[in-house]
Amino acid sequence: MQDHQIMKNETTSVSQKMILWLFLSLAFFLMVEDIHRLTNRKTLEERIGLHQVIVSGESAPPYRYRILVHYGGEWFIQRLTTQLPYATAFWITYAMYYFLVIYLMFNVSFMYFTIWLDDTVALIGVLYIGITLAVGFRHQFYPYSFLEVVLFTLALHFTYRRYWWALAGVIFIGSLNRETAIFYVLACALNGDWTQRKHWLRVFAYGLIWFMVYAGIRYVLGQEPHVFTLTEIWYRNTETYSLYDTFFNVTAFFGPFLVWSVKEYKHAPSFLRHVFWIAVPYLLIVALFGMWWEVRLLMFLYPLFLPIGLLQFNQRT
């Protein structure tokens, strides 16, 4: 019996090491794929230009308010420019950022998925993320979208585990990254007893954290018109080629998982059922203010639909 337990522990250790190396390899591959794009000098110059206009506070909303990644990246770039040209420092900084944030995305997602799923099934979900990431950010430079997935998944994990102080920290950091951190607050609100005073006070406190960061950034950096009006967004989204791209990008992104999520919804644990409804207001906002073909906006939904869609493959009893 003791020998069997030792063998089981050794097997688990080997599996964990294999998963670790798999995540490292995937993150490295995606980093290299993105670096390859920067061999095109025009692409590199465009990214540097976008980065600089954001850190200078001169970009149009909403980009000017998404300060965490760009301001943090600029701090590292400035440290490197004492020894390297700016373009090289930029290249190195964002290469390391993409590697680390994608690796974190895989690990945090795996940790969250294994709350309900077997390790093997959870690993399938992470591999799906790895495949669709290439679709999610191809030819685009929105580095905060990757960090958003990490932070939102952590927020859901901390909400489920009731790590309230950790959740407060994630809400604060997430609010510096994107305004969609309000959905971290909503996740907490949907999973609690509103008859308890402590719950609605907690939700109010989290909402206040989000609002103070949201309003504070806009007060410091100033209010300007959105980069596109609602009319312009609607026109761009409903052009024939845009609808064509949207159909194929969204279909490639979701695959069968969206259907599986709807099918398995009624069998899912209550926590997953509650947070799944966050997708409704989020998609409404994307429909109004986003470019529909940019499936990077859908990466936010990974922790909402993947665990439910994968439940049918679970072997747990």
Buried (B, 14 or more C-beta within 10 A) or exposed (E): EEEEEEEEEEEEEEEEEEBBEBBBEBBBBBBEBBBEBBEEEEBBEEBBEBBBBBBEBEBEBEBBBBBBBBEBBBEBBEEBBEEBEEBEBBBBBBBEBBBBBBBBBBBBBBEBBBBBBBEEBBBBBBBBBBBBBEBBBEEEBBBBBBBBBBBBBBBBBBBBEEBBEBBBBBBBBBBBBBBBBBBBBBBBBBBBEEEEEEBBEBBEBBBEBBEEBBEEBBEEBEEBEEEBEEEEBEEEBEEEEBEEBBEEBBEEBBEEBBEBBEBBBEEBEEBBBBBBEBBEEBBEBBEEEBBBBBBBBBBBBBBBBBBBBBBEBBEEE
